[in-house]
Amino acid sequence: MDDGVYRGRFAPSPTGPLHAGSLVAALASWLDARAHGGRWLVRIEDLDAPRNVAGAAQTILDQLDRCGLRPDEPVVLQSGRTALYGAAQQRLISIGRAYPCGCSRRDLQRLAGAPVDDGEGRGERVYPGTCRDGLGGKAARSMRLRVNGDGTPVSWTDRRLGLRRQEVARDVGDFVLERADGVWAYQLAVVVDDAAQGITDVVRGEDLVDSTPRQILLQRLLGLPTPRYLHTPLVLAADGSKLSKQTGATALDLSSPLDALQRAGAALGIECRGSAVAAWLDSATDAWSARFGAR
């Protein structure tokens, strides 16, 4: 797929219908693809089966369709791609960069340090490397990446936020690749899928900006290309927290898809014209390209 063509994606989890914040992320990724004359994909991130809601994936696709946001290729479900994640983990094991961990969540909660967002809403504390040199008689529960820290930060340039850097060993530690419940971790799965689908540009919410250095580190270790990144502003709840399904965000009101798109556009800071969905999206693409290039 390395043909120089822009390829972007929107990757929701089927834990419920889209809400106002997720429409902002979907719209931003769609606009960037259209502004660059590229292709826009939808990937359903359904690995965490206990959190999935029956019928939610189709509801999300229907909501996107009503807003004029239609993928250019067949929708992909992560649950059908687990062999790819297993192969990637085996590669990391073979080069000495993955190891089994016997620590329980209770063990980890006792550790000092602030929680680190794992990209799945399951904040963990910075891992101190307890099982790096062996399980110490404990049974293996999860698999972790061995993050070799030499003090050199992972650096990248976000298309909206500018230069960013993080010292992963210090700020995160050895992070999870496969959870104790057998679910592949977000960080590994997203890296493998973005590479397999030839994604050149990742446009997503700013809540995932701290996941980016972990993903770049995995890309380098697995010999995979690093896409360009653009993290968009978040839609906030009344109390100032991120609007999300976990915090009780209500389903997107699509009684008027145009109104919903206009609110999403306002959250992205773009001013558009158009009295119908198609016309508004065309105007929004022009406004987006004026800020972020191409068209």
C-alpha contacts under 8 A as a table, 3 or more apart, distances in Angstrom:
res1	aa1	res2	aa2	distance
1	M	197	Q	7.49
1	M	198	G	5.40
2	D	5	V	7.50
2	D	198	G	6.61
5	V	38	G	6.07
5	V	39	R	7.78
6	Y	33	A	6.79
6	Y	36	H	6.65
6	Y	37	G	7.12
6	Y	38	G	4.46
6	Y	39	R	6.28
6	Y	199	I	7.55
6	Y	200	T	5.81
6	Y	201	D	7.03
7	R	33	A	6.81
7	R	38	G	5.67
7	R	39	R	4.91
7	R	40	W	6.04
7	R	41	L	7.46
7	R	198	G	6.69
7	R	199	I	4.89
7	R	200	T	5.22
7	R	201	D	6.30
8	G	29	S	6.53
8	G	30	W	7.59
8	G	32	D	7.79
8	G	33	A	5.86
8	G	38	G	7.49
8	G	39	R	6.27
8	G	40	W	4.95
8	G	41	L	6.14
8	G	199	I	5.57
8	G	200	T	6.36
8	G	201	D	5.19
8	G	202	V	6.02
8	G	203	V	7.36
9	R	29	S	6.41
9	R	30	W	7.65
9	R	40	W	5.33
9	R	41	L	4.41
9	R	42	V	5.48
9	R	43	R	7.05
9	R	199	I	7.17
9	R	201	D	7.84
9	R	202	V	6.75
9	R	203	V	7.55
10	F	25	A	7.47
10	F	26	A	5.69
10	F	29	S	6.39
10	F	30	W	7.84
10	F	40	W	7.69
10	F	41	L	6.35
10	F	42	V	4.94
10	F	43	R	6.32
10	F	203	V	7.89
10	F	204	R	7.69
11	A	42	V	5.78
11	A	43	R	4.65
11	A	44	I	5.52
11	A	45	E	6.13
12	P	22	S	7.83
12	P	42	V	7.99
12	P	43	R	6.94
12	P	44	I	5.52
12	P	45	E	5.90
13	S	16	G	7.86
13	S	44	I	5.83
13	S	45	E	4.71
13	S	46	D	5.73
13	S	52	N	7.52
13	S	57	A	7.76
14	P	17	P	7.29
14	P	44	I	6.82
14	P	45	E	7.02
14	P	46	D	6.15
14	P	52	N	5.33
14	P	53	V	6.10
14	P	56	A	5.01
14	P	57	A	4.95
14	P	60	I	7.58
15	T	51	R	5.77
15	T	52	N	4.52
15	T	53	V	4.99
15	T	56	A	6.44
15	T	245	K	7.68
16	G	52	N	7.52
16	G	53	V	5.90
16	G	56	A	5.17
16	G	57	A	7.92
16	G	60	I	7.98
16	G	245	K	7.25
16	G	251	A	7.87
17	P	56	A	5.81
17	P	57	A	7.86
17	P	59	T	6.06
17	P	60	I	5.51
17	P	251	A	5.64
17	P	252	L	7.23
18	L	21	G	7.88
18	L	22	S	5.66
18	L	23	L	6.45
18	L	60	I	5.91
18	L	63	Q	7.26
18	L	251	A	5.86
18	L	252	L	5.68
19	H	22	S	5.43
19	H	23	L	6.31
19	H	244	S	7.55
19	H	245	K	7.67
19	H	249	A	6.36
19	H	250	T	6.03
19	H	251	A	4.75
19	H	252	L	4.27
19	H	253	D	7.95
20	A	23	L	5.28
20	A	24	V	6.53
20	A	235	V	7.28
20	A	243	L	7.90
20	A	251	A	7.65
20	A	252	L	5.63
20	A	260	A	7.74
20	A	264	A	7.03
21	G	24	V	5.22
21	G	25	A	6.69
21	G	234	L	6.73
21	G	235	V	5.10
21	G	236	L	7.90
21	G	243	L	6.11
21	G	244	S	7.01
21	G	264	A	7.85
22	S	25	A	5.11
22	S	26	A	6.18
23	L	26	A	4.95
23	L	27	L	5.90
23	L	252	L	7.97
23	L	261	L	7.87
23	L	264	A	6.57
24	V	27	L	5.19
24	V	28	A	6.08
24	V	235	V	7.83
24	V	264	A	4.93
24	V	265	G	7.24
24	V	267	A	7.12
24	V	268	L	7.16
25	A	28	A	5.22
25	A	29	S	6.28
25	A	203	V	7.34
25	A	204	R	5.41
25	A	205	G	5.89
25	A	232	T	7.12
26	A	29	S	5.37
26	A	30	W	6.16
26	A	69	L	7.98
26	A	204	R	7.85
27	L	30	W	5.06
27	L	31	L	5.98
27	L	69	L	7.46
27	L	261	L	7.88
27	L	264	A	7.36
27	L	265	G	7.88
28	A	31	L	5.18
28	A	32	D	6.17
28	A	203	V	6.72
28	A	204	R	7.53
28	A	232	T	7.52
28	A	268	L	7.61
29	S	32	D	5.26
29	S	33	A	6.31
29	S	40	W	7.62
29	S	202	V	7.47
29	S	203	V	5.04
29	S	204	R	6.87
30	W	33	A	5.21
30	W	34	R	6.22
30	W	40	W	6.14
30	W	69	L	6.87
31	L	34	R	5.09
31	L	35	A	5.89
31	L	281	L	7.94
31	L	284	A	7.31
31	L	285	T	5.39
31	L	288	W	6.66
32	D	35	A	5.07
32	D	36	H	6.22
32	D	203	V	7.72
32	D	285	T	7.58
32	D	288	W	7.10
32	D	289	S	7.43
32	D	292	F	7.73
33	A	36	H	5.29
33	A	37	G	6.20
33	A	38	G	4.86
33	A	39	R	5.86
33	A	40	W	5.82
34	R	37	G	5.00
34	R	38	G	5.84
34	R	39	R	7.34
34	R	40	W	7.85
34	R	285	T	6.71
34	R	295	R	7.56
35	A	38	G	7.61
35	A	285	T	5.68
35	A	286	D	7.18
35	A	288	W	7.13
35	A	289	S	5.52
35	A	293	G	7.29
35	A	294	A	5.62
35	A	295	R	4.50
36	H	289	S	7.99
36	H	293	G	7.54
36	H	294	A	5.11
36	H	295	R	5.51
37	G	295	R	6.73
39	R	71	P	7.84
39	R	72	D	5.93
40	W	70	R	7.98
40	W	71	P	5.44
40	W	72	D	5.60
40	W	73	E	7.63
41	L	71	P	5.00
41	L	72	D	6.00
41	L	73	E	6.04
41	L	74	P	7.76
41	L	75	V	7.01
42	V	71	P	5.93
42	V	73	E	7.93
42	V	74	P	7.87
42	V	75	V	5.38
42	V	76	V	6.78
43	R	75	V	5.74
43	R	76	V	4.79
43	R	77	L	5.88
43	R	78	Q	7.23
44	I	57	A	6.94
44	I	75	V	7.32
44	I	76	V	6.15
44	I	77	L	4.81
44	I	78	Q	6.27
45	E	77	L	6.31
45	E	78	Q	5.32
45	E	79	S	7.61
46	D	49	A	6.32
46	D	52	N	6.61
46	D	77	L	6.60
46	D	78	Q	5.81
46	D	79	S	5.91
47	L	78	Q	6.10
47	L	79	S	5.35
47	L	183	V	6.48
47	L	184	W	6.99
48	D	51	R	5.76
48	D	52	N	6.66
48	D	183	V	6.40
49	A	52	N	5.16
52	N	56	A	7.54
53	V	56	A	5.43
54	A	57	A	7.79
55	G	58	Q	5.60
55	G	59	T	6.29
56	A	59	T	4.89
56	A	60	I	6.11
57	A	60	I	5.20
57	A	61	L	6.41
58	Q	61	L	5.05
58	Q	62	D	6.10
59	T	62	D	5.05
59	T	63	Q	6.13
60	I	63	Q	5.07
60	I	64	L	6.21
61	L	64	L	5.11
61	L	65	D	6.12
62	D	65	D	5.00
62	D	66	R	6.26
63	Q	66	R	5.21
63	Q	67	C	6.50
63	Q	254	L	7.64
64	L	67	C	5.15
64	L	68	G	6.40
64	L	69	L	5.01
64	L	70	R	6.56
65	D	68	G	5.03
65	D	69	L	5.35
65	D	70	R	5.59
66	R	69	L	7.47
66	R	254	L	7.86
66	R	257	P	6.48
67	C	257	P	5.46
67	C	258	L	7.24
67	C	261	L	7.05
67	C	277	V	6.86
68	G	277	V	6.71
68	G	278	A	6.87
68	G	281	L	7.96
71	P	74	P	7.16
71	P	75	V	7.34
77	L	80	G	5.84
77	L	81	R	7.37
78	Q	81	R	5.22
78	Q	82	T	7.04
78	Q	189	A	7.92
79	S	82	T	6.20
81	R	84	L	5.67
81	R	85	Y	7.15
82	T	85	Y	5.20
82	T	86	G	6.34
82	T	184	W	7.79
83	A	86	G	5.06
83	A	87	A	6.21
84	L	87	A	5.17
84	L	88	A	6.30
84	L	192	V	7.08
85	Y	88	A	5.09
85	Y	89	Q	6.23
85	Y	184	W	7.19
85	Y	188	L	6.96
85	Y	189	A	6.07
85	Y	192	V	6.61
86	G	89	Q	5.14
86	G	90	Q	6.19
87	A	90	Q	5.08
87	A	91	R	6.29
88	A	91	R	5.08
88	A	92	L	6.47
88	A	192	V	7.36
88	A	222	L	7.22
89	Q	92	L	5.04
89	Q	93	I	6.21
89	Q	98	A	7.26
89	Q	177	L	7.45
90	Q	93	I	4.96
90	Q	94	S	6.09
91	R	94	S	5.08
91	R	95	I	6.53
91	R	222	L	7.34
92	L	95	I	5.35
92	L	96	G	6.32
92	L	97	R	5.07
92	L	98	A	5.41
92	L	145	L	7.80
92	L	221	L	7.48
92	L	222	L	7.29
93	I	96	G	5.06
93	I	97	R	5.60
93	I	98	A	4.71
93	I	99	Y	6.73
94	S	97	R	7.55
96	G	99	Y	7.68
96	G	146	R	7.78
97	R	145	L	5.69
97	R	146	R	4.77
97	R	147	V	7.36
98	A	143	M	6.61
98	A	144	R	5.46
98	A	145	L	4.49
98	A	146	R	5.43
99	Y	132	R	6.98
99	Y	143	M	5.56
99	Y	144	R	5.53
99	Y	145	L	6.68
99	Y	146	R	7.02
100	P	131	C	7.29
100	P	135	L	7.45
100	P	140	A	5.54
100	P	141	R	6.96
100	P	142	S	5.77
100	P	143	M	4.46
100	P	144	R	6.30
101	C	130	T	7.99
101	C	131	C	5.40
101	C	132	R	7.67
101	C	135	L	6.54
101	C	140	A	5.38
101	C	141	R	5.76
101	C	142	S	5.19
101	C	143	M	5.69
101	C	144	R	6.61
102	G	131	C	6.83
102	G	135	L	5.99
102	G	138	K	5.48
102	G	139	A	5.46
102	G	140	A	4.46
102	G	141	R	4.90
102	G	142	S	6.71
103	C	106	R	7.97
103	C	107	D	5.75
103	C	108	L	6.71
103	C	130	T	7.86
103	C	131	C	7.68
103	C	141	R	6.96
104	S	107	D	5.03
104	S	108	L	6.39
104	S	141	R	7.48
105	R	108	L	5.01
105	R	109	Q	6.10
106	R	109	Q	5.06
106	R	110	R	6.55
107	D	110	R	5.50
107	D	111	L	7.09
108	L	111	L	5.36
108	L	124	E	7.22
108	L	125	R	6.64
108	L	127	Y	7.52
109	Q	124	E	7.49
109	Q	125	R	6.97
111	L	125	R	6.78
112	A	125	R	7.31
113	G	125	R	5.92
113	G	126	V	6.29
114	A	125	R	5.62
114	A	126	V	7.01
115	P	123	G	5.33
115	P	124	E	4.80
115	P	125	R	4.09
115	P	126	V	6.67
116	V	123	G	5.16
116	V	124	E	5.08
116	V	125	R	5.44
116	V	126	V	6.37
116	V	171	D	7.95
116	V	172	V	6.42
117	D	120	E	7.39
117	D	121	G	6.46
117	D	122	R	6.56
117	D	123	G	4.46
117	D	124	E	6.55
117	D	210	D	7.65
117	D	211	S	7.70
118	D	121	G	6.51
118	D	122	R	6.00
118	D	123	G	5.71
118	D	124	E	6.91
118	D	186	Y	7.56
118	D	187	Q	7.58
118	D	211	S	7.08
119	G	122	R	7.36
119	G	186	Y	6.33
119	G	187	Q	7.12
119	G	208	L	6.43
119	G	211	S	6.33
120	E	123	G	7.83
120	E	186	Y	6.55
124	E	127	Y	7.95
125	R	172	V	7.68
126	V	170	R	7.88
126	V	171	D	6.60
126	V	172	V	4.87
126	V	173	G	5.44
126	V	174	D	7.95
127	Y	130	T	7.59
127	Y	172	V	6.73
127	Y	173	G	4.95
127	Y	174	D	5.86
127	Y	175	F	7.13
128	P	173	G	6.53
128	P	174	D	7.63
129	G	132	R	5.10
129	G	173	G	7.32
129	G	174	D	6.56
130	T	133	D	7.66
131	C	134	G	5.07
131	C	135	L	5.17
131	C	136	G	7.43
132	R	135	L	7.82
132	R	146	R	7.50
135	L	138	K	5.24
135	L	139	A	7.01
135	L	140	A	7.04
140	A	143	M	7.97
141	R	179	R	7.34
141	R	180	A	4.62
141	R	181	D	7.90
142	S	176	V	6.99
142	S	177	L	7.55
142	S	178	E	5.49
142	S	179	R	4.86
142	S	180	A	4.47
142	S	181	D	7.92
142	S	182	G	7.65
143	M	176	V	5.84
143	M	177	L	5.44
143	M	178	E	5.06
143	M	179	R	6.77
143	M	180	A	7.94
144	R	174	D	5.87
144	R	175	F	5.28
144	R	176	V	4.33
144	R	177	L	5.24
144	R	178	E	7.11
145	L	174	D	5.21
145	L	175	F	5.53
145	L	176	V	6.37
145	L	177	L	6.45
146	R	174	D	5.26
146	R	175	F	7.71
147	V	168	V	7.29
147	V	169	A	5.65
147	V	173	G	6.42
147	V	174	D	5.27
147	V	175	F	7.88
148	N	169	A	6.56
149	G	152	T	7.18
149	G	167	E	7.79
149	G	168	V	7.53
149	G	169	A	4.96
149	G	170	R	7.33
151	G	167	E	6.57
151	G	169	A	7.90
152	T	167	E	6.38
153	P	165	R	5.85
153	P	166	Q	4.99
153	P	167	E	4.07
153	P	168	V	6.84
154	V	165	R	5.39
154	V	166	Q	5.39
154	V	167	E	6.13
154	V	168	V	7.18
154	V	213	P	5.74
154	V	216	I	7.59
154	V	217	L	7.31
155	S	163	L	7.18
155	S	164	R	5.66
155	S	165	R	4.20
155	S	166	Q	6.69
155	S	213	P	7.30
156	W	163	L	5.90
156	W	164	R	5.50
156	W	165	R	6.44
156	W	213	P	7.94
157	T	161	L	7.52
157	T	162	G	5.06
157	T	163	L	4.29
157	T	164	R	5.90
157	T	229	Y	7.58
158	D	161	L	5.14
158	D	162	G	4.77
158	D	163	L	6.18
158	D	164	R	6.92
158	D	228	R	7.36
158	D	229	Y	5.30
158	D	230	L	5.32
158	D	231	H	7.07
159	R	162	G	5.96
159	R	228	R	7.58
159	R	229	Y	6.21
159	R	230	L	4.89
159	R	231	H	7.64
159	R	292	F	7.62
160	R	230	L	5.71
160	R	231	H	6.55
160	R	232	T	7.47
161	L	164	R	7.60
161	L	230	L	7.61
161	L	231	H	7.30
165	R	213	P	7.43
166	Q	171	D	7.24
166	Q	213	P	6.52
167	E	170	R	5.61
167	E	171	D	5.95
167	E	172	V	7.99
168	V	171	D	5.16
168	V	172	V	5.19
168	V	173	G	6.15
168	V	213	P	7.04
168	V	214	R	6.85
169	A	172	V	5.75
169	A	173	G	4.41
169	A	174	D	6.91
170	R	173	G	5.91
172	V	175	F	6.84
176	V	179	R	6.43
176	V	185	A	6.41
177	L	184	W	6.26
177	L	185	A	5.06
177	L	186	Y	7.90
177	L	187	Q	7.06
177	L	188	L	5.82
178	E	182	G	6.17
178	E	183	V	5.88
178	E	184	W	4.50
178	E	185	A	5.25
179	R	182	G	5.30
179	R	183	V	5.28
179	R	184	W	6.13
179	R	185	A	6.19
180	A	183	V	7.34
184	W	188	L	7.11
184	W	189	A	6.51
185	A	188	L	5.75
185	A	189	A	6.29
186	Y	189	A	5.22
186	Y	190	V	5.90
187	Q	190	V	5.62
187	Q	191	V	6.42
187	Q	211	S	7.28
187	Q	214	R	7.05
187	Q	215	Q	6.04
188	L	191	V	5.36
188	L	192	V	6.28
188	L	215	Q	7.39
188	L	218	L	7.31
189	A	192	V	5.25
189	A	193	D	6.05
190	V	193	D	5.14
190	V	194	D	5.92
190	V	215	Q	7.94
191	V	194	D	5.35
191	V	195	A	6.32
191	V	215	Q	6.04
191	V	218	L	7.12
191	V	219	Q	6.57
192	V	195	A	5.38
192	V	196	A	6.11
193	D	196	A	4.96
193	D	197	Q	5.96
194	D	197	Q	5.30
194	D	198	G	6.08
194	D	199	I	5.04
195	A	198	G	5.06
195	A	199	I	6.14
195	A	224	L	6.39
195	A	225	P	6.75
196	A	199	I	7.83
199	I	202	V	7.20
199	I	227	P	6.59
200	T	226	T	7.70
200	T	227	P	4.59
200	T	228	R	6.26
201	D	227	P	5.10
201	D	228	R	4.69
201	D	229	Y	5.88
201	D	230	L	7.76
202	V	227	P	6.54
202	V	228	R	6.15
202	V	229	Y	4.90
202	V	230	L	6.29
203	V	229	Y	6.00
203	V	230	L	4.78
203	V	231	H	5.78
203	V	232	T	7.18
204	R	208	L	7.27
204	R	230	L	6.61
204	R	231	H	5.09
204	R	232	T	5.96
205	G	208	L	6.03
205	G	209	V	7.58
205	G	231	H	5.11
205	G	232	T	4.76
205	G	233	P	6.28
205	G	234	L	6.05
206	E	209	V	5.25
206	E	231	H	4.67
206	E	232	T	5.25
206	E	233	P	5.76
206	E	234	L	6.16
207	D	210	D	7.28
207	D	234	L	7.25
208	L	211	S	5.27
208	L	212	T	6.92
208	L	231	H	7.58
209	V	212	T	5.43
209	V	231	H	6.51
210	D	213	P	6.65
210	D	214	R	7.92
211	S	214	R	5.55
211	S	215	Q	6.40
212	T	215	Q	5.06
212	T	216	I	6.12
213	P	216	I	4.97
213	P	217	L	6.06
214	R	217	L	5.09
214	R	218	L	6.30
215	Q	218	L	5.09
215	Q	219	Q	6.12
216	I	219	Q	4.97
216	I	220	R	6.25
216	I	226	T	6.38
217	L	220	R	5.24
217	L	221	L	6.32
218	L	221	L	5.09
218	L	222	L	6.04
219	Q	222	L	5.23
219	Q	223	G	5.88
219	Q	224	L	4.71
219	Q	225	P	6.37
219	Q	226	T	6.37
220	R	223	G	5.10
220	R	224	L	6.14
220	R	225	P	7.63
220	R	226	T	7.93
221	L	224	L	7.76
232	T	268	L	7.17
233	P	267	A	7.31
233	P	268	L	6.67
234	L	242	K	6.55
234	L	243	L	7.68
234	L	267	A	7.92
235	V	242	K	6.26
235	V	243	L	5.75
235	V	267	A	6.93
236	L	239	D	7.69
236	L	240	G	5.38
236	L	241	S	5.46
236	L	242	K	4.60
236	L	243	L	4.92
237	A	240	G	5.29
237	A	241	S	5.41
237	A	242	K	5.94
237	A	243	L	4.94
238	A	241	S	7.44
242	K	247	T	7.95
243	L	247	T	6.58
243	L	248	G	7.86
243	L	249	A	5.92
244	S	247	T	5.30
244	S	248	G	6.53
244	S	249	A	5.26
245	K	248	G	5.15
245	K	249	A	4.98
245	K	250	T	7.49
246	Q	249	A	7.34
252	L	260	A	7.77
253	D	256	S	7.42
253	D	257	P	7.89
253	D	260	A	6.97
254	L	257	P	4.85
254	L	260	A	6.47
256	S	259	D	5.35
256	S	260	A	6.53
257	P	260	A	5.04
257	P	261	L	6.20
257	P	277	V	7.25
258	L	261	L	5.10
258	L	262	Q	6.13
258	L	275	S	7.76
258	L	276	A	6.61
258	L	277	V	5.45
258	L	280	W	7.72
259	D	262	Q	5.03
259	D	263	R	6.27
260	A	263	R	5.25
260	A	264	A	6.30
261	L	264	A	4.97
261	L	265	G	6.01
262	Q	265	G	4.97
262	Q	266	A	6.15
262	Q	272	C	7.85
263	R	266	A	5.08
263	R	267	A	6.35
264	A	267	A	5.10
264	A	268	L	6.47
265	G	268	L	5.05
265	G	269	G	6.28
265	G	270	I	5.43
265	G	271	E	6.98
265	G	272	C	7.76
265	G	284	A	7.49
266	A	269	G	4.91
266	A	270	I	5.73
266	A	271	E	6.80
267	A	270	I	7.77
270	I	284	A	6.95
270	I	287	A	5.99
270	I	288	W	6.75
271	E	284	A	7.15
271	E	287	A	6.73
272	C	280	W	6.35
272	C	283	S	5.34
272	C	284	A	5.25
272	C	287	A	6.82
273	R	279	A	7.44
273	R	280	W	5.56
273	R	283	S	5.83
273	R	284	A	7.61
274	G	277	V	7.19
274	G	278	A	7.85
274	G	279	A	4.83
274	G	280	W	4.14
274	G	281	L	7.86
274	G	283	S	6.93
275	S	279	A	6.78
275	S	280	W	6.65
276	A	279	A	5.44
276	A	280	W	6.05
277	V	280	W	5.14
277	V	281	L	6.11
278	A	281	L	5.21
278	A	282	D	6.29
279	A	282	D	5.13
279	A	283	S	6.31
280	W	283	S	5.12
280	W	284	A	5.99
281	L	284	A	4.86
281	L	285	T	6.07
282	D	285	T	5.17
282	D	286	D	6.59
283	S	286	D	5.21
283	S	287	A	6.35
284	A	287	A	4.96
284	A	288	W	6.00
285	T	288	W	5.03
285	T	289	S	6.08
285	T	295	R	7.88
286	D	289	S	5.20
286	D	290	A	6.28
286	D	295	R	7.13
287	A	290	A	5.22
287	A	291	R	6.84
288	W	291	R	5.35
288	W	292	F	6.02
288	W	293	G	7.57
289	S	292	F	4.99
289	S	293	G	4.49
289	S	294	A	5.57
289	S	295	R	5.98
290	A	293	G	5.92
290	A	294	A	7.93
